[in-house]
């Protein structure tokens, strides 16, 4: 039985050839670019929230256009959205830097760690997508019920 398990583990070893290495290195460049753009968007999102909050607090016309929303609430919403967007951007950057270093130094553990960051980023986005789909479904159900109630 031990012999069978030993052969099985050898079957599933994987080597990265030069084509795969070149592909991973190119992916790391694009991933790093996307991560940098993501951090820029995060900064703009936070700045926009602060600017809108300040403008809203100082402009009676804008405050009247959005009654019930305080400027502090608006700032908190933008910062919360930025916080939700932070982890996938961070994971992309860690993947991009980790995979490049691992491929250049032939570091198997670094390669695996970089792939874990990529997996975590996709898992996070998948969970967020499930949450958003559930919220959309709930909104549709509430809209239908409320439309039926008005008839």
NUPA-576467 format. One record per residue (C-alpha): z, x, y; residue number from 1; residue in one letter. Coordinates in nm, 4 decimals. Each point is the difference from the previous one (the first is absolute). Layout:
((Z, X, Y), NUM, 'A')
...
This chain:
((0.0000, 0.0000, 0.0000), 1, 'X')
((0.0782, 0.2874, 0.2370), 2, 'X')
((-0.3417, 0.1501, -0.0678), 3, 'X')
((-0.1669, -0.3293, 0.0964), 4, 'X')
((0.1884, -0.0225, 0.3325), 5, 'X')
((-0.0771, 0.3628, 0.0778), 6, 'X')
((-0.3757, -0.0569, -0.0457), 7, 'X')
((0.0166, -0.3192, 0.2017), 8, 'X')
((0.1496, 0.1811, 0.2999), 9, 'X')
((-0.2760, 0.2607, -0.0201), 10, 'X')
((-0.2654, -0.2694, 0.0078), 11, 'X')
((0.1281, -0.1309, 0.3310), 12, 'X')
((0.0184, 0.3292, 0.1865), 13, 'X')
((-0.2349, 0.0019, 0.2925), 14, 'X')
((-0.1656, 0.2866, 0.1782), 15, 'X')
((-0.1528, -0.0209, 0.3448), 16, 'X')
((-0.3442, 0.1602, 0.0011), 17, 'X')
((-0.1788, 0.1299, 0.3095), 18, 'X')
((-0.1787, -0.3301, 0.0693), 19, 'X')
((0.3267, -0.1935, -0.0094), 20, 'X')
((0.1707, 0.2689, 0.2086), 21, 'X')
((-0.2716, -0.0216, 0.2660), 22, 'X')
((0.0251, -0.3798, -0.0034), 23, 'X')
((0.3790, 0.0086, 0.0379), 24, 'X')
((-0.0261, 0.2515, 0.2847), 25, 'X')
((-0.2535, -0.2181, 0.1819), 26, 'X')
((0.2222, -0.3042, -0.0598), 27, 'X')
((0.2943, 0.1910, 0.1455), 28, 'X')
((-0.1932, 0.0677, 0.3220), 29, 'X')
((-0.0935, -0.3662, 0.0410), 30, 'X')
((0.3492, -0.1140, -0.0954), 31, 'X')
((0.1555, 0.2339, 0.2556), 32, 'X')
((-0.2423, -0.1334, 0.2636), 33, 'X')
((0.0989, -0.3593, -0.0853), 34, 'X')
((0.3705, 0.0905, 0.0099), 35, 'X')
((-0.0340, 0.1608, 0.3431), 36, 'X')
((-0.1891, -0.3040, 0.1296), 37, 'X')
((0.2728, -0.2177, -0.1530), 38, 'X')
((0.2726, 0.1877, 0.1884), 39, 'X')
((-0.1986, -0.0310, 0.3238), 40, 'X')
((-0.0295, -0.3755, -0.0587), 41, 'X')
((0.3750, -0.0145, -0.0695), 42, 'X')
((0.0699, 0.1675, 0.3326), 43, 'X')
((-0.2395, -0.2324, 0.1817), 44, 'X')
((0.1576, -0.3007, -0.1702), 45, 'X')
((0.3495, 0.0988, 0.1130), 46, 'X')
((-0.1246, 0.0807, 0.3516), 47, 'X')
((-0.1846, -0.3336, 0.0183), 48, 'X')
((0.3129, -0.1865, -0.1054), 49, 'X')
((0.2089, 0.1723, 0.2644), 50, 'X')
((-0.2634, -0.0509, 0.2721), 51, 'X')
((-0.0469, -0.3679, -0.0900), 52, 'X')
((0.3760, -0.0500, -0.0055), 53, 'X')
((0.0437, 0.1605, 0.3412), 54, 'X')
((-0.2953, -0.1869, 0.1505), 55, 'X')
((0.1223, -0.3257, -0.1466), 56, 'X')
((0.3502, 0.0496, 0.1381), 57, 'X')
((-0.1341, 0.0739, 0.3495), 58, 'X')
((-0.2783, -0.2582, 0.0160), 59, 'X')
((0.1083, -0.3628, 0.0270), 60, 'X')
((-0.3557, -0.1162, -0.0753), 61, 'X')
((-0.0095, 0.1901, -0.3286), 62, 'X')
((0.3481, -0.1186, -0.0951), 63, 'X')
((-0.1113, -0.3579, 0.0701), 64, 'X')
((-0.3133, 0.0503, -0.2144), 65, 'X')
((0.2157, 0.0905, -0.3004), 66, 'X')
((0.3126, -0.2143, 0.0297), 67, 'X')
((0.2773, 0.0674, -0.2446), 68, 'X')
((-0.1011, 0.3621, -0.0579), 69, 'X')
((0.2243, 0.2455, 0.1744), 70, 'X')
((-0.1267, 0.3434, 0.0907), 71, 'X')
((0.2579, 0.1655, -0.2255), 72, 'X')
((-0.1167, -0.2182, -0.2906), 73, 'X')
((-0.3592, 0.1100, 0.0585), 74, 'X')
((0.0997, 0.3667, 0.0020), 75, 'X')
((0.1977, -0.0469, -0.3229), 76, 'X')
((-0.2988, -0.1702, -0.1681), 77, 'X')
((-0.2347, 0.2865, 0.0899), 78, 'X')
((0.2508, 0.2621, -0.1154), 79, 'X')
((0.0566, -0.1910, -0.3265), 80, 'X')
((-0.3752, -0.0132, -0.0640), 81, 'X')
((-0.0242, 0.3713, 0.0739), 82, 'X')
((0.2875, 0.0654, -0.2409), 83, 'X')
((-0.1829, -0.1908, -0.2753), 84, 'X')
((-0.3114, 0.2072, 0.0660), 85, 'X')
((0.1875, 0.3335, 0.0078), 86, 'X')
((0.0604, 0.0605, -0.3725), 87, 'X')
((-0.3602, -0.0328, -0.1232), 88, 'X')
((-0.1136, 0.2293, 0.2802), 89, 'X')
((0.2712, 0.2525, -0.0835), 90, 'X')
((-0.0848, -0.0168, -0.3716), 91, 'X')
((-0.3676, 0.0634, 0.0783), 92, 'X')
((0.0908, 0.3076, 0.2023), 93, 'X')
((0.2308, 0.1322, -0.2742), 94, 'X')
((-0.2745, -0.0578, -0.2589), 95, 'X')
((-0.2626, 0.1751, 0.2127), 96, 'X')
((0.2098, 0.3085, 0.0688), 97, 'X')
((0.1499, 0.0118, -0.3502), 98, 'X')
((-0.3276, -0.0310, -0.1901), 99, 'X')
((-0.1675, 0.2689, 0.2097), 100, 'X')
((0.2816, 0.2491, -0.0540), 101, 'X')
((0.0246, -0.0848, -0.3708), 102, 'X')
((-0.3726, 0.0484, -0.0601), 103, 'X')
((-0.0139, 0.3254, 0.1946), 104, 'X')
((0.2999, 0.1456, -0.1860), 105, 'X')
((-0.0655, -0.1669, -0.3399), 106, 'X')
((0.3447, -0.1609, 0.0173), 107, 'X')
((0.0168, -0.2738, -0.2633), 108, 'X')
((0.3364, -0.1357, 0.1211), 109, 'X')
((-0.1248, -0.0136, 0.3594), 110, 'X')
((-0.3144, -0.1785, -0.1171), 111, 'X')
((0.2081, -0.2591, -0.1858), 112, 'X')
((0.2340, -0.0450, 0.2977), 113, 'X')
((-0.2979, -0.0575, 0.2308), 114, 'X')
((-0.1412, -0.2609, -0.2376), 115, 'X')
((0.3380, -0.1751, -0.0039), 116, 'X')
((-0.0215, -0.0333, 0.3810), 117, 'X')
((-0.3460, -0.1528, -0.0368), 118, 'X')
((0.1243, -0.2394, -0.2694), 119, 'X')
((0.2974, -0.0999, 0.2155), 120, 'X')
((-0.2281, -0.0687, 0.2959), 121, 'X')
((-0.2194, -0.2313, -0.2102), 122, 'X')
((0.3068, -0.1656, -0.1542), 123, 'X')
((0.1474, -0.0623, 0.3475), 124, 'X')
((-0.3247, -0.1478, 0.1292), 125, 'X')
((-0.0303, -0.2139, -0.3150), 126, 'X')
((0.3518, -0.1389, 0.0426), 127, 'X')
((-0.0696, -0.0699, 0.3680), 128, 'X')
((-0.3215, -0.1792, -0.1007), 129, 'X')
((0.1894, -0.2182, -0.2500), 130, 'X')
((0.2538, -0.0881, 0.2707), 131, 'X')
((-0.2760, -0.0830, 0.2497), 132, 'X')
((-0.1869, -0.2169, -0.2536), 133, 'X')
((0.3217, -0.1893, -0.0752), 134, 'X')
((0.0622, -0.0517, 0.3715), 135, 'X')
((-0.3571, -0.1238, 0.0496), 136, 'X')
((0.0415, -0.2384, -0.2935), 137, 'X')
((0.3276, -0.1278, 0.1427), 138, 'X')
((-0.1599, -0.0486, 0.3431), 139, 'X')
((-0.2896, -0.1934, -0.1550), 140, 'X')
((0.2376, -0.2243, -0.1976), 141, 'X')
((0.2136, -0.0672, 0.3090), 142, 'X')
((-0.3135, -0.0731, 0.2074), 143, 'X')
((-0.1285, -0.2454, -0.2614), 144, 'X')
((0.3368, -0.1746, -0.0297), 145, 'X')
((0.0319, -0.0228, 0.3762), 146, 'X')
((-0.3572, -0.1315, 0.0340), 147, 'X')
((0.0680, -0.2648, -0.2639), 148, 'X')
((0.3209, -0.0972, 0.1785), 149, 'X')
((-0.1863, -0.0612, 0.3275), 150, 'X')
((-0.2562, -0.2312, -0.1560), 151, 'X')
